[in-house]
Structures are given as C-alpha cells and as structure tokens.
Amino acid sequence: MRVSLCMIVKNEEKVLARCLNSVTGCFDELIIVDTGSTDNTKEIAAQFTAQVYDFEWCDDFAAARNFSFSKATCEWIMWLDADDILTSENKDAFLSLKERGVPSDFSAVGLRYDTAYDESGNVTFSYERERIIRRDAPHEWVGFVHEVLSYEGPILHTDIAVSHRSVKEEYPDRNLRIYEKQLATGVGFSPRDMFYFGRELCYHRQYWRALAVLKSFIEAGGGWVENIIEACKISAGCYTALGNTHAAHQCLCESFLYDLPRAEICCEIGAGLMEKGQYSSAAYWYETALRCTPQFRDGSFVDLNCYGYLPNIQLCVCYDRMGDFQKAEQYNLRAGHYRPLSPAYLSNLAYFRSRTSAKEEG
C-alpha cells in the first residue's frame, strides 16, 4: 500500500520538523504546500522533501487542500496538519496497516484525532476524521473554513490515532474573519458553515450573534445531528455568559430532541444545578453521564472527561455538600482511577484523610 502525505502549511517553523520527524519512514511521497509563510517553514520542509509547492492564499482552506491532493501520485492520500504527530505506538500501527493494505471495497480510512490531554498525558478529547482516501475514489475538500473531505464509498474505521500538539497560546481571529468576508460577499453558507460560524462567534464572545446563527442553523434543518447537539451546548454556553441560566438549561434539554443524551450535555446540566445549590438534582445528571457511552465511529466530538473523571469528581462534591461523606469519598476514589494526578482528586484525598483523622481524635 503506497501512501502520499499531503500537507498545507503557513508559518509553522516551530512545529513542522517535529511533525515530519514523527512520520519518518511512513510515506512513499511527501507533498508540502505553503500558503504564504514569512518564516523558515519552506526551508524546513525542503529538508524533508523536494516537493514543496506555493499556493496563493485565497481565504479557502478547501482550495488549498484540493491543490495539495492534486500533486499526489500514490494509490492512497493521507493528510496532516503541521502541529500533528504520530506517536511511536500509532506510527507502528499505521505501518502495520500500510503493510496489510486496505480492502478494495473501502474508499477511505478513519483515524482517531486526539486533541486534548490531562496532566498525565492521557487523552481527554477525541473524534474520528477521514484521514486517508483512495486517490481514484471520487473525493473533494469542501468548506472555506473547517474544511471536510467529501467522498463516495465506505470508510474503514481504525483505532490508529493522530495526536494534535498545538503550541499556539491564543485563539486567532482568522476563521471568523474569513466567515465575515464570505458573508459580506454573499457566498452561501452550508449547514456545516452555519454551525462553525456560530461557534466562532461564541469563541469571540459575540454571544447574541452566535445565538442567532446557531438558532438559524438548527431550525433550517439539514445539519448533522452531532453538530445540532453541539449547537445546543454552545448556545447554552452563550446564555450562561449572558447571565441567563434558565435559557441555558432549556438549550441543553433541547438537545434530547435529537438523540440519546450525551455525557457532555448531562455534565453541563449538572454544573448549572450545582451553581444553584441543587446538589441532589445535579447528582442525578452526573450519574446519568456515567451511564452514557462515548461514540467514536460517527465522527462526533467526545470529551472523555465527561464519561468518567468529571462526573465522579463532581459527584464527590455533591454528596459532600449533602452530608454523605462516605459516598463522596467513594466517588473521589473513582475519579482518581481516571486521573490519579488530578489536583482536585489529590486535594480531596487530603480532605477526607483530615476528616478521618479528626473523627478518630474526637
């Protein structure tokens, strides 16, 4: 199985070599498309491949991706961003897949995308992305921001993960600027565009605009159910920031109209109830979160904290506030199973030890 790696980059001198060193020996062809770097990105890329191309940036990520894919010659094409890596374990798994090959009836291969980590380096946020595509299968990148690979045919799901290791210290306004430009020029927004535009507005604290866009996205129909559920969650966050906790709660509950409860939603409801001091009701929702199962196969965003650590650590607080210290301590120990180096877990350990010591001395 021969694979081309295609990347688009701009001003990535801090991370590009790290990425490319992590995949040394994995690919039969390496194509790097530069979209206007002003640092040493192109010089670093040239140390790894002679196939470095320039692409005039036009505020369209899909166009740049499609250009990079057009340069590929291998049977399969894979893409990465400059701040991604393959860990040694996942590199071995990828090479094993490459050696076995992908059955001929599959057009694409899905890899997990791990994007957040706890204090021990364990993954806390993950989702699947279409990462490898058969070159001769009909496919195209679409979306000027948060682009997605559109293709025909079945996908092979794998447990191989790409690790996102960003070094950026602040969230840029680039994506919002592109959306605003497209809006001003009258370019039509797909449901996916509407969702991400609303999310960008929320990230930049334009809460009322975000709420209007996300409401239009939900009511228009045609959106992916996972994005609709996420839109409810983002809308709740907007209302919370605006001080309207009742509307926030309504948004979270609205998500249940579209599918089974997600642990992420249950934890948000629990947090809102804890803020009001309604610990018994909050405990119900955190316990519900623990009964939910994360879904990776459909590409949905999964906050793994919400399926183990977070509900347990919050249940510890709830039962402590309700005076059931034994149950509170049990939930803290369960939280420690997920994140043994968590400052909250360790602080609670000390708290319960001090309670035990005081009781024994009494």
Summary of the structure (lengths in Angstrom):
residues: 362
radius of gyration: 23.1
end to end distance: 70.9
largest distance: 77.0
contacts: 1146
relative contact order: 0.08
helix: 50%
strand: 18%
